[in-house]
Amino acid sequence: MPNTSKATRYVAIETRRLILRTPTLSDAPAYAALFSNPLNYEHEPHKPSNPSVEHYERVLSSFIEGTHKRKSAVLTICLKDGEEIIGTGGFNSIFTRKPGNVRIGDAGFMIDSAHWRKGYAKEAVAAMLDWAFIPSSLARRGQPAIDVVVFESLAANDRIKGLLSGCFGFQATLRDGGFGAEQVWEITRADWLKRSTMMGLPDGDIPFPASLRPDPQAAGT
Ligand SMILES: CC(C)(COP(=O)(O)OP(=O)(O)OC[C@H]1O[C@@H](n2cnc3c(N)ncnc32)[C@H](O)[C@@H]1OP(=O)(O)O)[C@@H](O)C(=O)NCCC(=O)NCCS
């Protein structure tokens, strides 16, 4: 159940098996371990040079501050059962693009390789998109009411491609980047409503108004 505290803008999104929540400084050892596993960042152009607990305490402070200022919403991903930290994800930055005042969320996800192919990223991404795309008229305190969620990765990253294109059916575009070919997904609220309706995924804590949902048959075309 989404819950955002007024004082800290602490976000907690609950799914069937997971909790996605604003990091705390005590998560630093788990982040240091996540970023010490080369499989987890195999396709990242920038490799972590100093995955120490002290480094991630500083990084997590900036994530907490970013959430407080509503400029980002990075979330620690924990198993509900036992509270083990298994990954991180969410929005590295949230900003308004002009013209049109379009709210953009620049997204990323990482699940530790020990937990790959158990459906955790699918569950976490679906919950995060539900949370992010709630329109501003329904958004609770702290919900960013994003219009377009952007994922970018090197084109060589077939894992994120498998998740976003293979599993969710979102279309990527290819472009040249500073580190080689890149794939980019720009997912709109309408895209998400269409895909989640077609996949029969349940709404998050706040249901989308029926007027926003496409007809299930039309969504399937
Ligand atoms: C991409 C990543 C988040 C996927 O996490 P995951 O928890 O293993 O994914 P899920 O188990 O939820 O997969 C759901 C579906 O996505 C697709 N998928 C996931 N990983 C895939 C892979 N390696 N190859 C092809 N398809 C894949 C499959 O359709 C899968 O369903 P299936 O297992 O029933 O076939 C994970 O591999 C990861 O953290 N990689 C390193 C970090 C990274 O590259 N992040 C992306 C940067 S934006």
Ligand as a Chemical Component Dictionary entry (heavy atoms), coordinates in Angstrom:
data_LIG
# 
_chem_comp.id                   LIG 
_chem_comp.type                 NON-POLYMER 
_chem_comp.pdbx_formal_charge   0 
_chem_comp.three_letter_code    LIG 
# 
loop_
_chem_comp_atom.comp_id 
_chem_comp_atom.atom_id 
_chem_comp_atom.alt_atom_id 
_chem_comp_atom.type_symbol 
_chem_comp_atom.charge 
_chem_comp_atom.model_Cartn_x 
_chem_comp_atom.model_Cartn_y 
_chem_comp_atom.model_Cartn_z 
_chem_comp_atom.pdbx_ordinal 
LIG C1  C1  C 0 16.966 -6.566  -15.986 1  
LIG C2  C2  C 0 16.701 -7.135  -14.599 2  
LIG C3  C3  C 0 16.235 -5.991  -13.676 3  
LIG C4  C4  C 0 15.611 -8.214  -14.696 4  
LIG O1  O1  O 0 15.348 -8.664  -13.366 5  
LIG P1  P1  P 0 14.640 -10.080 -13.033 6  
LIG O2  O2  O 0 14.107 -9.979  -11.641 7  
LIG O3  O3  O 0 15.579 -11.190 -13.332 8  
LIG O4  O4  O 0 13.446 -10.103 -14.077 9  
LIG P2  P2  P 0 12.092 -10.966 -13.927 10 
LIG O5  O5  O 0 12.417 -12.269 -13.259 11 
LIG O6  O6  O 0 11.051 -10.123 -13.288 12 
LIG O7  O7  O 0 11.714 -11.234 -15.442 13 
LIG C5  C5  C 0 10.394 -11.065 -15.943 14 
LIG C6  C6  C 0 10.435 -11.368 -17.411 15 
LIG O8  O8  O 0 11.314 -10.442 -18.086 16 
LIG C7  C7  C 0 12.018 -11.143 -19.143 17 
LIG N1  N1  N 0 13.444 -11.244 -18.803 18 
LIG C8  C8  C 0 14.045 -10.999 -17.619 19 
LIG N2  N2  N 0 15.381 -11.224 -17.708 20 
LIG C9  C9  C 0 15.619 -11.622 -18.976 21 
LIG C10 C10 C 0 16.799 -12.022 -19.675 22 
LIG N3  N3  N 0 17.998 -12.064 -19.069 23 
LIG N4  N4  N 0 16.675 -12.379 -20.977 24 
LIG C11 C11 C 0 15.469 -12.349 -21.598 25 
LIG N5  N5  N 0 14.312 -12.009 -20.980 26 
LIG C12 C12 C 0 14.390 -11.655 -19.685 27 
LIG C13 C13 C 0 11.390 -12.520 -19.203 28 
LIG O9  O9  O 0 10.240 -12.423 -20.034 29 
LIG C14 C14 C 0 10.979 -12.744 -17.755 30 
LIG O10 O10 O 0 9.958  -13.691 -17.596 31 
LIG P3  P3  P 0 10.391 -15.278 -17.491 32 
LIG O11 O11 O 0 11.481 -15.367 -16.470 33 
LIG O12 O12 O 0 9.096  -15.920 -17.040 34 
LIG O13 O13 O 0 10.837 -15.672 -18.872 35 
LIG C15 C15 C 0 17.976 -7.829  -14.019 36 
LIG O14 O14 O 0 18.504 -8.724  -14.997 37 
LIG C16 C16 C 0 19.075 -6.864  -13.620 38 
LIG O15 O15 O 0 19.006 -6.244  -12.555 39 
LIG N6  N6  N 0 20.124 -6.719  -14.463 40 
LIG C17 C17 C 0 21.268 -5.889  -14.112 41 
LIG C18 C18 C 0 20.943 -4.397  -14.033 42 
LIG C19 C19 C 0 20.392 -3.869  -15.333 43 
LIG O16 O16 O 0 20.886 -4.184  -16.409 44 
LIG N7  N7  N 0 19.392 -2.982  -15.195 45 
LIG C20 C20 C 0 18.792 -2.296  -16.309 46 
LIG C21 C21 C 0 19.307 -0.909  -16.394 47 
LIG S1  S1  S 0 17.993 0.206   -16.807 48 
# 
loop_
_chem_comp_bond.comp_id 
_chem_comp_bond.atom_id_1 
_chem_comp_bond.atom_id_2 
_chem_comp_bond.value_order 
_chem_comp_bond.pdbx_ordinal 
LIG C1  C2  SING 1  
LIG C2  C3  SING 2  
LIG C2  C4  SING 3  
LIG C2  C15 SING 4  
LIG C4  O1  SING 5  
LIG O1  P1  SING 6  
LIG P1  O2  DOUB 7  
LIG P1  O3  SING 8  
LIG P1  O4  SING 9  
LIG O4  P2  SING 10 
LIG P2  O5  DOUB 11 
LIG P2  O6  SING 12 
LIG P2  O7  SING 13 
LIG O7  C5  SING 14 
LIG C5  C6  SING 15 
LIG C6  O8  SING 16 
LIG C6  C14 SING 17 
LIG O8  C7  SING 18 
LIG C7  N1  SING 19 
LIG C7  C13 SING 20 
LIG N1  C8  SING 21 
LIG N1  C12 SING 22 
LIG C8  N2  DOUB 23 
LIG N2  C9  SING 24 
LIG C9  C10 SING 25 
LIG C9  C12 DOUB 26 
LIG C10 N3  SING 27 
LIG C10 N4  DOUB 28 
LIG N4  C11 SING 29 
LIG C11 N5  DOUB 30 
LIG N5  C12 SING 31 
LIG C13 O9  SING 32 
LIG C13 C14 SING 33 
LIG C14 O10 SING 34 
LIG O10 P3  SING 35 
LIG P3  O11 DOUB 36 
LIG P3  O12 SING 37 
LIG P3  O13 SING 38 
LIG C15 O14 SING 39 
LIG C15 C16 SING 40 
LIG C16 O15 DOUB 41 
LIG C16 N6  SING 42 
LIG N6  C17 SING 43 
LIG C17 C18 SING 44 
LIG C18 C19 SING 45 
LIG C19 O16 DOUB 46 
LIG C19 N7  SING 47 
LIG N7  C20 SING 48 
LIG C20 C21 SING 49 
LIG C21 S1  SING 50 
# 
